[in-house]
Amino acid sequence: MGDCVHDKLIKHTKGLQPSLQSEVDIGYLVVPIHGENHWSLAVIRFNGSHDSCVVHHMDSVHESHDTKQIGTFLNAWIEYGLQVDMTTKIESTRITQQTNGYDCGVHVLYVITKLMEVDKEEKLLEYLENGGLPNSWGTTEIVSDFRLKIHELFTILLESDTH
């Protein structure tokens, strides 16, 4: 991810800067990552201050995306948005691994859905700090079923749009 990509990100997220400042108060920010025909997910956890955070990178194809590079890139984006110097710790966080070459985006959507279902922020942070999400959150079959649910939702939306 070079300067050109960084410039594009800054351009396309310019309107998010004020809201990014308020996100520090809620503890974390969920960021889908796309690059080189692959999706992964980053959860940026702010440590109760405006000067440090942890980037938890989740990849359904082990190390398909360079975790360190993504962390460095997100650190620059956060510093730009918050207008502060940020110390960033970068961690690879375990999620269910895909067994095919096309479900990376489905894995990202599934993990985001599960993250939003956690009823307490402290519980989510506990999962992240322990290096991985609960095994009960997903098997390859559960994620494949989630793909079918997404397809059903799109079908319903398309049918309702034509009526």
N, C-alpha and C positions, 0 to 999 in steps of 0.2 A: 504494500500500500504506500504509494509515493505521495509527493506533494500535490500532484494533480488530483488524486482521490481525496486528499485532505481538503483541498480548496473546494471541491464539489460538495463535500459533506458540510462544510461551513456555510456555503451558499444555500444549500437545501434545508438547513436546520436553523437558519438565521432567526426565524420567528419563535424558536423554542428557547432562546436565551433567557428571557425573563422567567418562564416557567421552570427552567432548569434550576434557577436559584431557589425557588420554593421547594423543589424536590429534595433538597438536602435535608429538610426538616422531617421527611417521612422515612428516611432510612435507606431506601434503595431505589434504583432505576433499572428497568428491564429494557434491553436494547437488542433487537434481532440484528444479526450480522450477515451480510451476503457478500461473497467474493469468490471468484474462480468457480462459478457454477455450483456453489454449495452454501447452505445456510447453517449457521450456528447461533448461539445465544450468549449474551453477556448480561450478568446481573451486577450492577455497580452498587456496592454497599458503602454508604458514607458512615464514617466512624464518629458521628455526633459532632463533627467539626467541619469547617470549610477548607481544611488543609490536608486531609488524608482520606483515602478510600481503598477498598479492595475490589478488584475486578474478578468476578467468578466467571470463567469462560466454560461453556458447556457445548460439547461437540459430539454428535451422534456417530461420527466417523472419527475414531481416535486420532487426534492431532492432524486432521485434514486442514484446519486453519492453524496458523502459527499463533499460539496463545500469547506469547510474549509480544509479538508485533501488534496484535489486537489490543492488548493492554496499553501499550505505548501510544497507539493511535487514539484510543478512548481517553487516555490521560490528557492528551493535547486538546481534544474536543471539550472535555470538562473544564480545563483551565481557560479555554477561550470563552465558554459559556458563563463561567462563574467569575471570570476576571481575577483569578487568584492562582498562586503557585500551588500545585497539588502533588502530594507524595502518594504514589499508587503502588499497592502490592498486587501482584497478578497471580491468580491461582487457577488451575484446571480443576473443574468440578465434575464429578462422575454423573453421567446420565445413561439411560438405556442406549445401547449401540444398535444402529440399524443393520439389517442383513441384506439390504438391496442397494441399488445405486440411485434411488429416486425419492426416498422418504425423509430426507433431511429437513425439508420445510415442514412436513407433518410433525416430525419430532419437536421442532421449535414451537409450533403452535400448541402441541400437546403439553409441553413443559410450561409454557406461559399459562395455559389454562389451569394446570395443577398448582402453579405458584399463586395464582389469584384465588384459589380455593382455600389456601391456608388461612385459618381464622385468626391467627395471632402473628404479628410481625416477628416476635421473639422466636416462635417456632421455626419460621422460615430462616431466620438468621442462624439458628442452631443447626439446621440442615446444611446451610452453606459453610458454616465454620467447621463442620465435621467432614467436609470434603466430598459430599455427594448427596444426592436426593434419595429418598427411601426406595428400596427395591420394590416395594408394593406399588409404587407410582407407575410402574410400567414394565411390561415385557414387550417383545417385538409384536406379539399378537394383539396386545391391548392398543399399541400405537397404530397397528394396521386397522383395527376396528375403528379407531378415531378417524382415520382417513375416510372410511366408509360413512361415518357420521357427517363429516365435512361435505362429502359428495351429496348426501341426502339433503343437507341444509341448502346447498346450491340449487339442487333440483326444486325444492320447495320455493325458494326465492325466485327462480326463473319462471315457475308455473304461476306464482302470484303476480309477477310482473306482466304476464301476458293476459291476465284477466281484468 
